[in-house]
Amino acid sequence: MTRLPLETDPVAILQQLVRIDSVNPDLVPGAAGEAEIAAWCADWLRQQGFEITVLEQTPGRPSVVGLKRGTGTGRSLMLNAHLDTVGVATYAGDPFSGDLRDGRVYGRGAVDTKSGLAAILVAAARASVHGMAGDVIVTLVADEEFGSIGTEEVLRSFRADAALVIEPSSLELTTAHRGFAWFELELTGLAAHGSQPERGVDAIWHAGLALRALDELRQRLNAAPAHATLGHGAVRVSKIAGGDDAATVAARCVLTLERRMLPGQSPDSVEAELRALFTALAVEEPEFQFALTRLVARAAFEAEPHWPILRALSGNAERVLGRPAVTRGEPFWTDAGLILEAGIPCVVFGADGEGLHADTEWADAPSVRALADILTDTITEFCGLTAD
């Protein structure tokens, strides 16, 4: 890896990070992954006096933890952002240019979320140079865009009194987001010649019954009271496959289901909900045979208004931005769900920009500098200075 000069301007750091290809290889087979950007960030933090731990249970997929120890008399704070990006196959122009034009830094990952990486690096270094009462724990993780193996690995070894998860949020506080669960529904029928369908059991026909039942569930979800920032939960079919040929009754049909959950709904509860739905179908239609398998599930996230980290972030955002802090909810999932599940209060916050996963992506440079300022002051307030 070519070492770049040590920088302390978050926008200049952002430009350098965008120029490092860190496309997630689970999304794009053979892609670069996080090794080079992890090494760059580890080197930068090491030069700022952080203790460095590289976690790499999955070979080639490193996460970096930078620790600046406090005196033990203050609260510890974890700062979390991801190293990986989505692919660049359809990106318009050079996805790794890092160009700064008209106050915007362009390139894949510019806003999602190398802007967050840059701001964390600068803020953690600025805050800790004065001596902290509590520990500052920088966690720069692999694989957020696919399976979140990085944050899972970090949480097996590191704890904190609170966390800030840095994802693009237009400098608004994300205090809630949905969870999700993916399921495979396998319907088993009986093959027969298409000229005598009565001798078979049509799994595709039964898929139609399942689709109707799922639509009824969707209507019930939409009729329930809406969450203040997240609206309603959701259910949908994302994939369906079945049948062998045009002349044979389908003996098998497989549906992939997605269930988006609100805070208070667990993966176990939505699985029980779906299982009850299909069990009721089997009672009505005795030949309806199903197997429901949970593929991946992540719980929803919601911050509590009384958490000290939320109050500290909100107050510092208002001071730096010169206006009351805005709160919001997101329909998508972030690693905050895992961090909260581990018992660590957290808030999601990040820079402004556009083009997440799109053909052109950019981060607003002034917002990246504001983000670094807000994080610096929040770290200082939450962890405390040794002089305190």
SELUMMI-636371 format. One record per residue (C-alpha): x, y, z. Coordinates in Angstrom, 1 decimal. Example, Ala and Ser with C-alpha at 12.3 -4.5 7.8 and 13.67 -1.06 7.14 Angstrom:
+--------+--------+--------+
:     px :     py :     pz :
+--------+--------+--------+
:   12.3 :   -4.5 :    7.8 :
:   13.7 :   -1.1 :    7.1 :
+--------+--------+--------+
// end
This chain:
+--------+--------+--------+
:     px :     py :     pz :
+--------+--------+--------+
:    0.0 :    0.0 :    0.0 :
:    1.2 :    3.5 :   -0.8 :
:    1.2 :    5.7 :    2.3 :
:   -0.4 :    9.1 :    2.0 :
:    0.7 :   12.1 :    4.0 :
:   -1.0 :   12.5 :    7.4 :
:   -4.0 :   14.9 :    7.0 :
:   -6.2 :   16.6 :    9.6 :
:   -8.7 :   18.2 :    7.3 :
:  -11.7 :   15.8 :    7.1 :
:  -12.5 :   16.8 :    3.6 :
:   -8.9 :   16.1 :    2.4 :
:   -9.0 :   12.8 :    4.3 :
:  -12.4 :   12.0 :    2.6 :
:  -10.8 :   12.6 :   -0.8 :
:   -8.0 :   10.2 :    0.0 :
:  -10.4 :    7.5 :    1.3 :
:  -12.6 :    7.7 :   -1.8 :
:   -9.5 :    7.0 :   -3.9 :
:   -9.1 :    3.6 :   -2.2 :
:  -11.2 :    0.9 :   -3.7 :
:  -13.1 :   -0.9 :   -0.9 :
:  -16.0 :   -2.5 :   -2.8 :
:  -17.5 :   -5.4 :   -0.8 :
:  -16.5 :   -8.8 :   -2.3 :
:  -19.7 :  -10.4 :   -1.0 :
:  -21.6 :   -8.0 :   -3.3 :
:  -19.2 :   -8.1 :   -6.2 :
:  -17.1 :  -11.4 :   -6.4 :
:  -13.4 :  -10.6 :   -6.7 :
:  -13.8 :   -7.0 :   -5.5 :
:  -11.0 :   -5.3 :   -3.5 :
:  -12.6 :   -5.5 :    0.0 :
:  -11.5 :   -3.6 :    3.0 :
:   -7.8 :   -4.6 :    3.4 :
:   -6.2 :   -1.4 :    1.9 :
:   -8.5 :    1.1 :    3.5 :
:   -8.3 :   -0.7 :    6.9 :
:   -4.5 :   -0.5 :    6.7 :
:   -4.7 :    3.2 :    5.8 :
:   -7.0 :    4.1 :    8.7 :
:   -5.0 :    2.0 :   11.1 :
:   -1.8 :    3.8 :   10.1 :
:   -3.5 :    7.2 :   10.5 :
:   -4.8 :    6.3 :   14.0 :
:   -1.5 :    4.8 :   15.1 :
:    0.3 :    8.1 :   14.2 :
:   -2.3 :    9.9 :   16.4 :
:   -1.3 :    7.6 :   19.4 :
:   -4.2 :    5.2 :   19.3 :
:   -3.8 :    1.5 :   20.3 :
:   -4.7 :   -0.5 :   17.2 :
:   -6.4 :   -3.9 :   17.1 :
:   -7.1 :   -5.5 :   13.7 :
:   -9.9 :   -8.0 :   13.8 :
:  -10.0 :  -10.4 :   10.9 :
:  -11.9 :  -13.6 :   11.7 :
:  -12.9 :  -13.8 :    8.1 :
:   -9.6 :  -13.7 :    6.1 :
:   -9.3 :  -10.6 :    3.9 :
:  -12.1 :   -8.8 :    5.7 :
:  -10.4 :   -6.7 :    8.4 :
:  -12.0 :   -4.3 :   10.8 :
:   -9.9 :   -1.7 :   12.7 :
:  -10.4 :   -0.7 :   16.4 :
:   -8.5 :    2.3 :   17.6 :
:   -8.5 :    2.8 :   21.3 :
:   -7.4 :    6.0 :   23.2 :
:   -7.6 :    5.1 :   26.9 :
:   -8.9 :    7.6 :   29.3 :
:   -8.2 :    7.8 :   33.0 :
:  -11.1 :    5.5 :   33.8 :
:  -13.0 :    8.3 :   35.5 :
:  -15.4 :    9.1 :   32.6 :
:  -17.7 :    7.3 :   30.2 :
:  -16.5 :    5.3 :   27.2 :
:  -17.8 :    6.1 :   23.7 :
:  -17.7 :    3.9 :   20.6 :
:  -17.6 :    5.6 :   17.2 :
:  -18.7 :    3.2 :   14.4 :
:  -18.5 :    3.5 :   10.6 :
:  -18.1 :    1.0 :    7.8 :
:  -15.1 :    0.6 :    5.5 :
:  -16.9 :   -1.2 :    2.6 :
:  -18.9 :    0.2 :   -0.3 :
:  -21.3 :   -1.2 :   -2.9 :
:  -20.2 :   -1.9 :   -6.4 :
:  -19.2 :    0.5 :   -9.2 :
:  -20.2 :   -1.3 :  -12.4 :
:  -22.8 :    1.3 :  -13.4 :
:  -21.0 :    4.3 :  -11.9 :
:  -20.9 :    7.4 :  -14.2 :
:  -17.3 :    8.4 :  -14.5 :
:  -14.4 :    7.6 :  -12.2 :
:  -15.8 :    6.1 :   -9.0 :
:  -12.5 :    6.6 :   -7.2 :
:  -11.7 :   10.1 :   -8.2 :
:  -12.3 :   11.8 :   -4.9 :
:  -12.7 :   15.1 :   -6.9 :
:  -13.8 :   18.2 :   -5.0 :
:  -16.1 :   20.3 :   -7.2 :
:  -18.4 :   23.1 :   -6.1 :
:  -18.3 :   22.0 :   -2.4 :
:  -18.9 :   18.4 :   -3.1 :
:  -16.6 :   15.4 :   -2.9 :
:  -17.4 :   12.8 :   -5.6 :
:  -16.9 :    9.0 :   -5.8 :
:  -18.2 :    5.7 :   -4.6 :
:  -18.6 :    5.8 :   -0.8 :
:  -18.2 :    9.6 :   -0.6 :
:  -21.3 :    9.9 :    1.5 :
:  -21.9 :    6.2 :    2.3 :
:  -19.9 :    6.4 :    4.4 :
:  -16.3 :    7.5 :    3.9 :
:  -17.5 :   11.0 :    4.9 :
:  -18.2 :    9.3 :    8.3 :
:  -14.8 :    7.6 :    8.4 :
:  -13.0 :   10.9 :    7.8 :
:  -15.1 :   12.8 :   10.4 :
:  -14.5 :   10.0 :   13.0 :
:  -10.8 :   10.0 :   12.5 :
:  -10.4 :   13.8 :   12.9 :
:  -12.9 :   14.1 :   15.7 :
:  -11.4 :   11.3 :   17.8 :
:   -7.9 :   12.7 :   17.4 :
:   -9.0 :   16.2 :   18.2 :
:  -10.9 :   15.3 :   21.3 :
:   -8.4 :   12.9 :   22.7 :
:   -5.4 :   15.1 :   22.3 :
:   -6.4 :   17.0 :   25.5 :
:   -6.6 :   13.8 :   27.6 :
:   -9.9 :   12.1 :   28.2 :
:  -11.5 :   10.8 :   31.4 :
:  -13.3 :    8.0 :   29.4 :
:  -12.1 :    5.7 :   26.7 :
:  -12.6 :    6.7 :   23.0 :
:  -13.1 :    3.6 :   20.9 :
:  -13.0 :    4.0 :   17.1 :
:  -14.5 :    1.0 :   15.3 :
:  -14.1 :    1.0 :   11.5 :
:  -15.8 :   -2.1 :   10.3 :
:  -16.0 :   -4.5 :    7.3 :
:  -19.1 :   -5.7 :    5.5 :
:  -21.9 :   -3.4 :    6.7 :
:  -23.3 :   -3.4 :    3.1 :
:  -23.9 :   -7.1 :    3.2 :
:  -23.7 :   -9.2 :    6.4 :
:  -22.3 :   -6.9 :    9.1 :
:  -19.6 :   -9.4 :   10.1 :
:  -17.3 :   -6.5 :   11.1 :
:  -19.6 :   -5.0 :   13.8 :
:  -20.5 :   -8.4 :   15.0 :
:  -16.8 :   -9.2 :   15.5 :
:  -16.1 :   -5.9 :   17.2 :
:  -19.0 :   -6.4 :   19.7 :
:  -17.5 :   -9.8 :   20.7 :
:  -14.4 :   -8.0 :   22.0 :
:  -15.3 :   -4.4 :   22.8 :
:  -17.9 :   -2.6 :   25.0 :
:  -18.8 :    1.0 :   25.6 :
:  -21.2 :    3.1 :   27.6 :
:  -22.7 :    4.5 :   24.4 :
:  -22.0 :    4.6 :   20.7 :
:  -22.4 :    6.8 :   17.7 :
:  -23.1 :    5.1 :   14.4 :
:  -22.0 :    7.3 :   11.5 :
:  -24.2 :    6.9 :    8.4 :
:  -25.4 :    9.6 :    6.0 :
:  -28.3 :   11.5 :    7.7 :
:  -28.0 :   15.1 :    6.4 :
:  -26.8 :   16.1 :    9.9 :
:  -30.1 :   15.0 :   11.4 :
:  -30.3 :   12.6 :   14.3 :
:  -31.6 :    9.2 :   13.3 :
:  -33.3 :    7.9 :   16.4 :
:  -35.1 :    4.9 :   14.9 :
:  -35.0 :    2.5 :   12.0 :
:  -36.8 :   -0.6 :   10.9 :
:  -35.5 :   -4.1 :   11.3 :
:  -35.8 :   -6.9 :    8.7 :
:  -36.1 :  -10.6 :    8.4 :
:  -35.8 :  -12.7 :    5.3 :
:  -37.5 :  -16.1 :    5.0 :
:  -37.7 :  -18.9 :    2.5 :
:  -41.2 :  -20.5 :    2.1 :
:  -41.0 :  -23.9 :    0.5 :
:  -44.2 :  -25.4 :   -0.8 :
:  -44.3 :  -29.1 :   -1.5 :
:  -46.8 :  -30.6 :   -4.0 :
:  -47.1 :  -33.7 :   -6.1 :
:  -46.0 :  -34.0 :   -9.7 :
:  -48.5 :  -35.2 :  -12.3 :
:  -49.1 :  -35.0 :  -16.0 :
:  -50.6 :  -31.7 :  -17.0 :
:  -53.4 :  -33.5 :  -18.8 :
:  -54.5 :  -35.0 :  -15.4 :
:  -53.9 :  -32.2 :  -12.9 :
:  -56.3 :  -33.9 :  -10.5 :
:  -53.7 :  -36.6 :   -9.8 :
:  -51.2 :  -34.1 :   -8.6 :
:  -50.9 :  -31.3 :   -6.0 :
:  -50.0 :  -28.0 :   -7.6 :
:  -47.4 :  -26.2 :   -5.5 :
:  -47.6 :  -23.1 :   -7.7 :
:  -51.4 :  -23.0 :   -7.0 :
:  -50.6 :  -23.1 :   -3.3 :
:  -48.2 :  -20.2 :   -3.8 :
:  -51.1 :  -18.2 :   -5.0 :
:  -52.9 :  -19.0 :   -1.7 :
:  -49.8 :  -17.9 :    0.2 :
:  -49.6 :  -14.7 :   -1.8 :
:  -53.2 :  -13.9 :   -1.0 :
:  -52.7 :  -14.5 :    2.7 :
:  -49.6 :  -12.3 :    2.7 :
:  -51.5 :   -9.5 :    1.1 :
:  -54.1 :   -9.8 :    3.8 :
:  -51.3 :   -9.5 :    6.4 :
:  -50.0 :   -6.4 :    4.5 :
:  -53.4 :   -4.8 :    4.8 :
:  -53.5 :   -5.5 :    8.5 :
:  -50.0 :   -4.0 :    9.0 :
:  -51.1 :   -0.8 :    7.2 :
:  -54.3 :   -0.6 :    9.3 :
:  -52.4 :   -0.7 :   12.5 :
:  -51.3 :    2.5 :   14.3 :
:  -48.3 :    4.0 :   12.6 :
:  -44.9 :    4.5 :   14.3 :
:  -44.2 :    8.2 :   14.8 :
:  -41.2 :    8.3 :   12.4 :
:  -41.2 :    4.9 :   10.7 :
:  -44.8 :    4.4 :    9.6 :
:  -45.9 :    0.8 :    9.2 :
:  -44.2 :   -2.5 :    9.0 :
:  -44.2 :   -4.3 :    5.7 :
:  -44.2 :   -7.7 :    4.1 :
:  -43.5 :   -8.7 :    0.5 :
:  -42.3 :  -11.5 :   -1.7 :
:  -38.9 :  -10.8 :   -3.3 :
:  -38.4 :  -14.0 :   -5.3 :
:  -40.5 :  -16.9 :   -6.5 :
:  -39.5 :  -20.1 :   -8.4 :
:  -41.3 :  -23.3 :   -9.1 :
:  -42.3 :  -25.9 :  -11.7 :
:  -40.3 :  -28.1 :  -14.1 :
:  -41.9 :  -27.7 :  -17.5 :
:  -45.1 :  -26.6 :  -19.2 :
:  -46.6 :  -30.1 :  -19.1 :
:  -46.1 :  -31.1 :  -15.5 :
:  -48.0 :  -30.1 :  -12.3 :
:  -45.4 :  -28.3 :  -10.1 :
:  -44.2 :  -30.4 :   -7.2 :
:  -42.3 :  -27.6 :   -5.6 :
:  -42.4 :  -23.8 :   -5.4 :
:  -40.1 :  -21.6 :   -3.3 :
:  -40.8 :  -18.0 :   -2.2 :
:  -38.4 :  -15.6 :   -0.6 :
:  -40.2 :  -13.3 :    1.8 :
:  -39.1 :  -10.0 :    3.4 :
:  -40.7 :   -8.7 :    6.6 :
:  -39.7 :   -5.2 :    7.7 :
:  -40.2 :   -4.7 :   11.5 :
:  -40.9 :   -1.8 :   13.8 :
:  -39.3 :   -1.3 :   17.2 :
:  -40.9 :   -3.8 :   19.6 :
:  -41.2 :   -6.5 :   17.0 :
:  -38.6 :   -9.2 :   17.1 :
:  -37.4 :  -11.7 :   14.5 :
:  -39.0 :  -14.4 :   16.6 :
:  -42.3 :  -12.7 :   16.8 :
:  -42.6 :  -12.1 :   13.0 :
:  -41.5 :  -15.6 :   12.3 :
:  -44.3 :  -16.9 :   14.6 :
:  -46.7 :  -14.5 :   12.8 :
:  -45.8 :  -16.0 :    9.4 :
:  -45.8 :  -19.6 :   10.7 :
:  -49.3 :  -19.1 :   12.2 :
:  -50.5 :  -17.6 :    8.8 :
:  -49.4 :  -20.6 :    6.8 :
:  -50.5 :  -23.1 :    9.5 :
:  -54.0 :  -21.6 :    9.2 :
:  -53.8 :  -22.1 :    5.4 :
:  -52.9 :  -25.8 :    5.9 :
:  -56.0 :  -26.2 :    8.1 :
:  -58.2 :  -24.8 :    5.3 :
:  -56.4 :  -26.6 :    2.5 :
:  -55.1 :  -30.0 :    3.9 :
:  -52.8 :  -30.6 :    0.9 :
:  -51.0 :  -27.3 :    1.6 :
:  -47.5 :  -28.4 :    2.8 :
:  -45.0 :  -25.8 :    3.8 :
:  -41.6 :  -25.4 :    5.4 :
:  -40.6 :  -21.9 :    6.6 :
:  -36.9 :  -21.2 :    7.1 :
:  -35.4 :  -18.0 :    8.5 :
:  -32.5 :  -16.8 :    6.4 :
:  -31.3 :  -13.5 :    8.0 :
:  -32.9 :  -11.4 :   10.6 :
:  -31.9 :   -8.1 :   12.3 :
:  -33.9 :   -6.3 :   15.0 :
:  -35.2 :   -2.7 :   14.7 :
:  -33.5 :    0.2 :   16.5 :
:  -35.0 :    3.0 :   18.6 :
:  -33.2 :    5.5 :   20.8 :
:  -34.6 :    6.5 :   24.2 :
:  -35.0 :   10.3 :   24.7 :
:  -33.3 :   10.2 :   28.1 :
:  -30.1 :    8.6 :   27.0 :
:  -27.1 :   10.9 :   27.8 :
:  -25.5 :   10.3 :   24.4 :
:  -28.6 :   11.5 :   22.6 :
:  -28.8 :   14.6 :   24.7 :
:  -25.1 :   15.3 :   24.2 :
:  -25.2 :   14.8 :   20.4 :
:  -28.4 :   16.9 :   20.1 :
:  -27.0 :   19.8 :   22.1 :
:  -23.7 :   19.9 :   20.2 :
:  -25.5 :   19.6 :   16.8 :
:  -27.7 :   22.6 :   17.7 :
:  -24.7 :   24.6 :   18.8 :
:  -22.6 :   23.9 :   15.7 :
:  -25.4 :   24.2 :   13.2 :
:  -27.1 :   27.2 :   14.8 :
:  -30.5 :   25.6 :   14.8 :
:  -32.5 :   23.0 :   16.7 :
:  -31.4 :   19.5 :   16.0 :
:  -33.8 :   17.5 :   13.8 :
:  -34.6 :   13.9 :   14.5 :
:  -35.8 :   11.3 :   12.0 :
:  -36.5 :    7.7 :   11.4 :
:  -35.1 :    5.5 :    8.5 :
:  -36.9 :    2.7 :    6.7 :
:  -33.6 :    0.8 :    6.1 :
:  -31.4 :   -1.0 :    8.7 :
:  -28.0 :    0.0 :   10.0 :
:  -25.4 :   -1.6 :   12.4 :
:  -27.1 :    0.4 :   15.2 :
:  -29.5 :   -2.5 :   15.5 :
:  -26.7 :   -4.8 :   16.4 :
:  -25.1 :   -2.3 :   18.8 :
:  -28.3 :   -1.7 :   20.6 :
:  -29.0 :   -5.4 :   20.8 :
:  -25.6 :   -5.7 :   22.5 :
:  -27.0 :   -3.4 :   25.2 :
:  -25.1 :   -0.2 :   24.1 :
:  -27.3 :    3.0 :   23.7 :
:  -26.6 :    4.6 :   20.4 :
:  -27.6 :    7.2 :   17.8 :
:  -27.1 :    7.3 :   14.1 :
:  -25.8 :   10.5 :   12.6 :
:  -23.9 :   11.6 :    9.5 :
:  -23.1 :   14.0 :    6.7 :
:  -25.2 :   15.3 :    3.9 :
:  -25.0 :   14.2 :    0.3 :
:  -26.7 :   12.1 :   -2.4 :
:  -26.3 :    9.1 :   -4.5 :
:  -26.2 :    6.2 :   -2.0 :
:  -25.8 :    3.1 :   -4.2 :
:  -26.5 :    5.2 :   -7.3 :
:  -24.6 :    6.0 :  -10.5 :
:  -23.2 :    9.3 :   -9.1 :
:  -22.4 :    9.8 :   -5.4 :
:  -21.2 :   12.9 :   -3.6 :
:  -20.8 :   14.2 :   -0.1 :
:  -21.3 :   17.8 :    0.9 :
:  -17.9 :   19.1 :    2.0 :
:  -19.2 :   21.7 :    4.5 :
:  -21.4 :   19.1 :    6.2 :
:  -18.3 :   16.8 :    6.6 :
:  -16.5 :   19.5 :    8.4 :
:  -19.6 :   20.3 :   10.6 :
:  -19.9 :   16.6 :   11.3 :
:  -16.3 :   16.4 :   12.6 :
:  -16.9 :   19.5 :   14.8 :
:  -20.1 :   18.0 :   16.2 :
:  -18.4 :   14.7 :   16.9 :
:  -15.4 :   16.3 :   18.5 :
:  -17.6 :   18.2 :   21.0 :
:  -19.8 :   15.3 :   21.7 :
:  -16.8 :   13.0 :   22.5 :
:  -15.4 :   15.7 :   24.8 :
:  -18.7 :   16.2 :   26.6 :
:  -19.7 :   12.5 :   26.9 :
:  -16.2 :   11.1 :   27.9 :
:  -15.1 :   14.2 :   29.8 :
:  -11.6 :   15.8 :   30.0 :
:   -9.1 :   14.8 :   32.6 :
:   -9.3 :   18.4 :   33.9 :
:  -12.9 :   17.7 :   34.8 :
+--------+--------+--------+
// end
